[in-house]
Amino acid sequence: MAIRLLPTPVMATIGVALDGGDSSSTILQAAAPLARALGASITLVSVVERPDIPPDRKPWLEGVAANLRAQGSEVVVDLRVGAAAGELLSFTRDATPLFLALATHGRRGLARLRMGS
């Protein structure tokens, strides 16, 4: 008789990219209920160019995570240093999330016309 070991199931995660701005947090209104419905955790991903700028990002992320945990979500914080696009791609390779959710920049008026959202 052979014994077959099954892999331990790994909880799926939804990556949520946040840049510290007010508009980036709006994506949580969609991602958090979806994660709970799917039984997935949430990984809050944020990228800074240098480790010393901005110094308040980690405490801000931990505050966002605490609010989500109070609502019943399992949350992990992943603060990365480097170029945003490259680090977000690296996160998707490392964590293999179900998907990566992010909001627009929230630009308005002439800035939106000139640079897009």
N, C-alpha and C positions, 0 to 999 in steps of 0.2 A: 504494500500500500504506500503510495507516494503522498507526501504532504506538500501541498502547493501554498506558498506564501503570496498573499495578495498585497499589492502596494498600499501603503497607508494613504487614504484619500487626503488630498490637499485642498484646503478651502480656496475657492476661486476668489479673485479680487478684482475690483474695479479701480483703475487708476484715475485720480482726479488731479489735474495740474492746476496749481494755484500760484499766482505771482505776487500775492500780498495786496493787490488792489481790491477795492470794493466790488468791481464788476466781475472779477474772477470767481468770487464766492457764490455768485448766482447759480453756477452750474451745480452746486450742492442740492438745490431745490429739486433737481431732476435725478441726480446720481444717488442720493441717500435713499429715497424710497425704492428705487430700482434695486439697489444692493440688498436691501432688506427683503424685497420680494423674491430675489434670486438666491437668498441665503449666502451672499458673497460679502467679503470684507471690503473695506475701502482703504486704499493707500493714497494718502495725500502727498503729492510729489511737488516739490518746489525747487527751482534752480536759481542760484545766485552766481554772478560772474566771479566774485572774489569772496573768500571765506569771511572777510571782515565787513562786507557791505551786503545787505543791511543787517545790522546786529539784532534787530527785533524780529526777524523772520521766524526763527525757531520758536520763540515764545508765542507768537501769533498762531503758528501752525498747531502748537500744542493746545491752544485755546479752542481753535476750530475742532480739533480732534476730541477734546473734552465735551464740547456741545453735542457732537455726533454720538459719542459713547452714551451720553445721558439719554439720547433718543433710542438706544438699543443697538447701535451699529458697532461692529468690531473695526477698529481703525488703527492704521500704522502710519507713521510720519516718515517720509523719505526726503531729506534735504540734501541736495546735490550741489556741487560747485563745478562751474564750467559754462559752456555755451548751451543755451536752453534747448535748441533743437537736437543737438547731439546727445545731451543728457536724457532728454525724454525718449529718444530712440533707444538709448542704452537701458533705460528703465523697462521699456517694453520687452527687450531681449532678456533682461534679468528676471523680471517678475512675471512675465507672460500673463498680463491681465486679460480679462474678458474683453475689455475695451478701455480706451483712454478718453476721458471726458475733459473738455476745456471750454472756457467761455471766450467770447470775443474781447477785444481790448476795451470796448465801451466808448470808443471815440464818438464825438458828436460834431455836428456843424461842419465847418471848413476842414477841421482835422480829419474827419471821416471821409469827406470828399477827396482830400489830398492823399491820405494814407490808407484809406479803407478801414474796416472794422476788424 
